[in-house]
Amino acid sequence: MKDTVTETLVGRSVARVEDPALLSGHGRYIDDLPVAPGTLALAFLRSPHGHADIRSIDTAEAARAPGVVAVITGQDVAARTRSMTVGVKADVECWPMAVDRVRYVGEPLVMVVATDRYLAEDAADLVAVDYGPLGSVVDPVAALSDDAPVLHPSLGGNLINERRFRYGDPEAAFEAASSRIGIDVTYPRSACTPIETYGVIANYEPGEDAYDVTANFQGPFSIHAVVARSLNVPGNRLRLRTPPDSGGSFGIKQGVFPYMILAGIAARIAGAPVKWIEDRLEHLSASVSATNRQTRIEAAVEADGRITALDWDQIEDCGAHLRAPEPATLYRMHGNMTGAYDIQNLAIRNRVVLTNKTPTGLNRGFGGPQIYFALERLMDAIARELGLDRLEVIRRNLIPAGAFPYRTASGALYDSGDYATALNRAVAEGGLAELYARREKARAEGRRYGIGFACVVEPSVSNMGYITTVLTPEERAKAGPKNGAQATATIAIDPLGSVTVKVASVPQGQGHRTVLAQVVADKFALPMEAVRVLADVDTMRDAWSIASGNYASRFAPAVAGATEIAATRLREKLAKVAATQLNIALEDVSFEGGRIRAKGNPDNSLSFARVAATAHWSPGTLPDSVDQTLRETVYWSPPELEAPTAEDGINSSLCHGFIFDFCGVEIDPETAEPKIDRYVTMHDCGRILHPAMVDGQVRGGFAQAVGAAFLEEYAYGADGSFQSGTLADYLLPTVIEVPEPVILHHETPSPFTPLGAKGVGEGNCMSTPVCIANAVADALAPEGDSPDIVLPVTAAKLAPHIFGDEPAPKDPVPETKAEATTGGRKLTGNGRAVVQASRADVWQMLLDPATLDAIIPGSHGVQKVDETRFKADVTLGVGPVRGRYKADIELSDLDPPNAVTLSGQAVGALGTGGGHGRITLTDTDDGTEIAYRYEAEIGGKVASVGGRLLDGAAKVVIGEFFRALARYCGGAGPGPLARLMGLFHRITKGGQS
C-alpha cells in the first residue's frame, strides 16, 4: 500500500480498477459461475405464431426422450404461481408463459428440463402443439379499431389504459396564438443488444419453500417483489443474486425477470437446480424491446417562434403483455414533456395499446428517444413554417439560466443548468460556422447536405412515483403514496485498516469499482488500492431497497452520492477517535497521505490503519460518542422526489442534465446512403467524477443511437411474424458506421445530489436519432414542408425522395388464385427440369404418396388422406435453424396430365410456412419438361433468420424438390449414364424474395 496521496482522485481519469480482470479474460459472468452437481439444463419451446389459441399440447414423446427430466406447460406454471403484477388497473392476467393462447412469436409455452441443453432442445422439437391461428395486429393505431383482433378477451379491446392531463391553460394559449403547428411522428421499435444475453440459475428449497435465483439482472428494485409475489412466497423466501460481472445490459436485462419465475418453477418440478442461458435467436425474438410510439404533437406558436403551449397525443405500443415496470417508458418523461423549453401550458393524452409483438421494457434512454424525436422534429417544423432560423427558434424557447431550480408545467423540478451558455459554447467550440460553410459548398456543387439540431434534457434518478401517474388521483389515493428514490451504500474498515465498500447496484460497464474507490479514497486520504468495492447483489446479505439497482442513470448521482455520505460519516467517527488519541481538538484533525494528523503539528500523527483498527483491537478506548464498530450503512432518499400531486404534477426524476447536439449529414447522390460528416455533442451532467468514463458513456450512447438512426429496427409481418431475428437482418453499427463525435462539456453541479453529479449514460440515445433525422430532412428539403422521416433512415427509404418511385418490373411473377398463407416473409421463384419419362408417368407419380415421400426434402413419411390431399412429417433446416414440421399437401386445379397446383402448409416448433406452386408438364424431344413457378411465405422463427440465408435456402429446398422429382421420374428410363445425362440435360432455376 502506498503511503501518500498527493492530489484528489475524483474528477481525474484514473485507470479503471475493473479492467485488468476483464481484459485478461478473468471476468466472472453468469455462464462462468460454478453450479451445483446435478444442475439440469432448461430449454423453451416457443410460439411460431403471432396469435393463436393453444388447442392441445402433447408432451408424451418429449417426456420419453433421452435425458429428459421434466416437460412443463403453461398450465403447470399457472398452477404453481400467481399472475404477474400489471402496473395499471385492468382486467387482464399476465403469466410468464403462455397458458391458453400465444400472443407473439417467440412466446414460451413449454419448458423442457434435461441433463444437458442439447437434449433439452431436441426434446422440445418433439412436443406436438395444435394451434388455432387467430388474426394478428401489429400496428398500435390499427389495434384501436373496432374490428381489430383482441389479444385479451377479458379486456374487451386492446386499449389497456388511457389518461388525459392538462397543465396551465393550453386551450387559451392555442386560441391566442398566431399559429398552430403540428406533426405526426412514428417512432419504431429497436432494442439494446448486449454481448451477453439473459442467464438464470435457479434452485428450489422444499424444506423452506424458498427459491435461490442467480440472474444477470440489473435490479433488484421493484421486480424482486413482482417475482416473489408471482412465485407465491414472501420476499424473504426469494434470494436473488447477481454475478460479479455483466456483459452489458443498457436496460434490457430487467426483462429477464419472467425467466427467473419460470426457472424457479422448473427447478421445483424437476427437483434439482436448473440453468438457462439465452441464445441470440431467443434474445432477438423474445426478450423485451423498446416501445414503438405513434405521436401527434401540436404547438401554439407566436410569430417570432416562441411556443406558448404543447398538445401531445401519444399511442404507446407495449406489445402482447403489459409487464412491470411498463408503462414506465411512457411515463418516465412525464415531467419533462416540454424538454429544455420554457412552456407553461400543456395538454397530454396517453393511450397504452397491446399488439402481437414482444412485451416491451427498459432500453437505454427509455422514454427519451420517443419524446424528443417528436419534440425536436416539431421545432424543425416550426422554423420551416415560419421561415425562421432553426437555431434561433431553439434559443428563443430555452429556459433562462436565472430560472433554476425550474418547475415545468407537468411538475418536474429541473435542478440546475445554463442552457444558452452551453449551446453557445457548442456552436463556437464545435465549429458550427465551418459546418455551415461545408453545407453551402456542397449545395453549390449539387450535393445533398443537411445540418440538424437537437436539445435534450436528460433525466436521472427516477422518482418511483412517476409510474403511478398512470393511475387517476382517486386510484392513487386508494393504493397509497409511492414516491422517492433510495440508494444504499455500506462502508466497513477491517482490523488492518483496509476499507470495503458494498453497494446494491449491478454494474454493466459504468465503472462502479473505480469511481467508488475514488470517492472513498479521497475522503480518507488513502490510495485507491486501500479500497475494495463489491457491486454484485445478494438480497439476503446486502442492504437494499425497492429502488435499489442500476437503471435510469442512478449511479453517479445516487449510488456514488450515498457512498459519499457513508464515507463522510465514517470519517467523522475516525476523526473523533484520532482526536482522543492525538489529544487535540476535533476541528484540528486532518487526513493526509494515509495518516491522520494535527493540523498545526504534522509530526503529531498516527497511521490511518492504527486509528481505524482501534474499534477492533481496543474498543474500550473509543470515545463515548463513537459506537463500537467502524461500519456505516447509508440509505439516501432525496426529499425533492415527492408523490404525484392531486393535479397530476410529478417530479419524475431528481436530476436533469442538458445536451445540445448538431451534426452534418450528406446523402450519397448515387446510392442514397446517408453518412454523418461531423457530429458535435455538448453535455452538462453536473460535476464530472471521471472524465474518461463520462466520455465513454457518451460514446457508447452515441454508437447505440447511430444504430437506431440508420440500421436497427424490429420488423414484423402482418401476421405478427418476426422478421429481424438474426444479426444478418437486425443490423448493429460497427466502428465503420460510427464516426468520432466531438464531445464537449459544460458543468453546472446539481444542488440536489451529494457530489453534484447528474446522470450521463443515456443522453445521446435521446438526442442523436432526432438530430440525425433533422439533418437528413434538411438535406432532402432545405425549405418548405419537411419530409416525413421514419427511423431507421436507410438508403432504401431515401431513394424515392432522390430518384422517384422504382419502376414496375418488366417481367413480374403473375398473381395466382391461391391466397397467401401466413403473412410472413414472401418468397417467389421459378425453374424447370427435363426428365426421361412421359407426361402420363410423371402425372401418376405426382399423385403417389411414395413419390412425394421420396422427393420431399427431409420427409419422414407421407400419408394419403384422399385422392388429392396428403399429410407429411418433415425435417427442414434454414441456416442455424432446424426443426421438425407437420405438413399438409394438396393438389388442385388439376388438368391431367398437363398441369397441377401443389399447395402446402407446415407448422412446427420453429415456425410456420405455406405456399403454392403451379407445375406444368410439356412434351419435349428428350422427355417431359417440368416447369414450376412458386410463391411461399414463411412465419415464426424461420422467418427471423436473415433474409439472405432464408432466400438462398428456400431456393435450395424448392429446387431440390423438383430435382428429386426429376431423378425419381427418370428412374424408369434407360441405363444409369443415360438417365444421369437426361436428368441434368436442362435444369435451370431462379428466384427472388
Secondary structure, 3 states (H helix, E strand, C coil): CCCCCCCCCCCCCCCCCCHHHHHCCCCCCHHHCCCCCCCEEEEEEECCCCCEEEEEEECHHHHCCCCEEEEEEHHHHHHHCCCCCCCCCCCCCCCCCCCCEECCCCCEEEEEEECCHHHHHHHHCCCEEEEEECCCCCCHHHHCCCCCCCCCHHHCCCEEEEEEEEECCHHHHHHHCCEEEEEEEEECCCCCCCCCCCEEEEEEECCCCEEEEEECCCCCCCHHHHHHHHCCCCHHHEEEECCCCCCCCCCHHHHHHHHHHHHHHHHHHHCCCEEEECCHHHHHHHCCECCEEEEEEEEEECCCCCEEEEEEEEEEECCCCCCCCCCHHHHCCHHHCCCCECCCCEEEEEEEECCCCCCECCCCCCCHHHHHHHHHHHHHHHHHHHCCCHHHHHHHHECCHHHCCEECCCCCEECCCCHHHHHHHHHHHCCHHHHHHHHHHHHHCCCEEEEEEEEEEEEEEECHHHHHHHCCHHHHHHHCCCCCCCEEEEEEECCCCCEEEEECCCCCCCCHHHHHHHHHHHHHCCCHHHEEEECCCECCCCCCCCCCCCCCCCHHHHHHHHHHHHHHHHHHHHHHHHHHHHCCCHHHEEEECCEEEECCEEEEEEEHHHHHHHHHHCHHHCCCCCCCCCEEEEEECCCCCCCCCCCCCCCCEEEEEEEEEEEEEEECCCCCCEEEEEEEEEEECECCCCHHHHHHHHHHHHHHHHHHHHCCCCCECCCCCECCCCCCCCCCCCCCCCCCCEEEECCCCCCCCCCCECCCCCHHHHHHHHHHHHHHHHHHCCCCCCCCCCCCCCHHHHHHHHHCCCCCCCCCCCCCCCCCCCCCEEEEEEEEEEECCCHHHHHHHHCCHHHHHHHCCCEEEEEECCCCEEEEEEEEEECCEEEEEEEEEEEEEEECCCEEEEEEEEEECCEEEEEEEEEEEEEECCEEEEEEEEEEEEECHHHHCCHHHHHHHHHHHHHHHHHHHHHHHHHHCCCHHHHHHHHCCCCEEEEEC
